[in-house]
Amino acid sequence: LVPAGPFEMGTDDRSAAYDNERGRHVVDLPTYRIDAAPVTNGAYLRFMEDGGYERPELWSESGRAWLAETSSHAPMHWKWVEDRWMACTFGRFHAIDHRRAVIHVSWFEADAYARWAGKRLPTEAEWEKAAAWDPERGRARRFPWGDADPIRERANLDQRLLEPTPVGSYPRGLSFYGCHQMIGDVWEWTASDFLPYPGFEAFPYREYSEV
């Protein structure tokens, strides 16, 4: 549970931030709930086994069009081999680890899974607050756990393992609100469109933030 209230997202640091991370601004959110950890392969497999890809009510209109175009029935790089699902990593197939966060799913798949689970994708602001805001200090932390530099006991970073770790592997890396693995391991979808923050100024490089 993340209590209602304002928080600051974005940054004014011009030396160590991309243009789409600037500038700092206040967002006021109502109380909301967010899952404490990424969705696992095991949870996503239950969605599949419950007919998730065959149930149109779980998919948005755009999602149904995407399904019709792609004929998808599992995450990218998953393959049914004999009697179980396998995943391909660097050209080699291996058994699905049910404890690890699911990867290689499209936005439409993530949205359908959330509907199946009776939830929704968080907005960008909701995700940011859960990941970094410290209400006791009234500011965002540099990392989910605080301002101390990352160490291997806090997050899976710098291509150390080249694959996600089991969910819950880093209890020393929790955010203030108790969320796991909000940095490292995987990228996560939100419900928000990719739009500029207030006062946005593009970096002067073609085909980066401008075309």
Residue pairs with C-beta under 8 A, 6 or more apart in sequence:
1 31
1 32
1 33
1 177
2 29
2 31
2 32
2 33
2 34
2 126
2 129
2 130
2 177
3 31
3 135
4 28
4 29
4 30
4 31
5 28
5 29
5 135
6 26
6 27
6 28
6 29
7 26
7 27
7 29
7 128
7 129
7 133
7 135
7 140
8 24
8 25
8 26
8 27
8 133
8 139
8 140
9 24
9 25
9 27
9 124
9 125
9 128
9 129
9 140
9 197
10 21
10 22
10 23
10 24
10 25
10 197
11 17
11 21
11 22
11 23
11 24
12 22
12 23
12 24
13 22
14 22
18 203
19 200
19 201
19 202
19 203
19 208
19 209
20 194
20 196
20 197
20 200
20 209
21 197
22 197
22 199
22 200
22 201
23 197
23 198
23 199
23 200
25 197
25 198
25 199
27 125
27 129
29 125
29 126
29 129
32 122
32 126
34 122
34 126
34 127
34 130
34 177
34 179
35 119
36 178
36 179
36 180
37 101
37 167
37 168
37 179
37 180
37 181
38 101
38 102
38 167
38 180
38 181
38 185
38 186
38 188
39 101
39 102
39 110
39 113
40 98
40 99
40 100
40 101
40 102
40 167
41 87
41 96
41 97
41 98
41 99
41 100
41 101
41 102
42 98
42 99
43 102
43 117
44 75
44 102
44 105
44 113
45 85
45 96
45 98
47 112
47 113
47 116
47 117
48 73
48 74
50 116
52 58
52 112
52 113
52 116
53 67
53 72
53 73
53 74
53 112
55 116
56 64
57 115
58 112
58 115
58 116
59 67
59 108
59 111
59 112
59 115
60 108
60 111
60 112
62 108
63 108
63 111
63 112
66 72
66 106
66 108
67 108
72 106
72 109
74 80
74 85
75 87
75 102
75 103
75 104
75 105
75 109
76 104
76 105
76 106
77 87
77 88
77 89
77 104
78 85
78 86
78 87
78 88
78 96
78 104
79 85
79 86
79 87
79 88
79 93
80 86
81 93
84 95
84 96
85 96
86 93
86 94
86 95
86 96
87 93
87 94
87 95
87 96
89 162
89 163
90 162
97 166
99 166
99 167
99 168
100 163
100 164
100 165
100 166
100 167
101 164
101 167
101 181
101 185
101 186
103 164
103 186
105 113
105 189
107 189
110 121
110 189
111 120
111 121
111 189
111 191
114 120
114 121
120 191
121 189
121 190
121 191
122 130
122 190
122 191
123 190
123 191
123 192
124 190
124 191
124 192
125 192
126 190
127 182
127 188
127 190
128 140
129 177
130 175
130 177
130 179
130 182
131 144
131 175
131 179
131 182
131 183
132 140
132 141
132 143
132 144
132 175
132 182
133 139
133 140
133 141
133 176
133 177
134 140
134 141
134 146
134 176
135 176
136 176
141 147
141 175
141 176
143 150
143 154
143 155
143 173
143 183
144 173
144 174
144 175
144 176
144 179
144 182
144 183
145 154
145 172
145 173
145 174
145 175
150 157
150 183
150 184
152 160
153 170
153 172
153 173
154 170
154 172
154 173
155 170
155 173
155 181
155 183
155 184
155 185
156 164
156 165
156 169
156 170
156 181
156 184
156 185
157 183
157 184
164 185
164 186
165 181
165 185
167 180
167 181
168 180
169 181
170 180
170 181
170 184
171 180
173 180
173 181
173 182
173 183
173 184
174 180
175 182
202 208
202 209
202 210
203 209
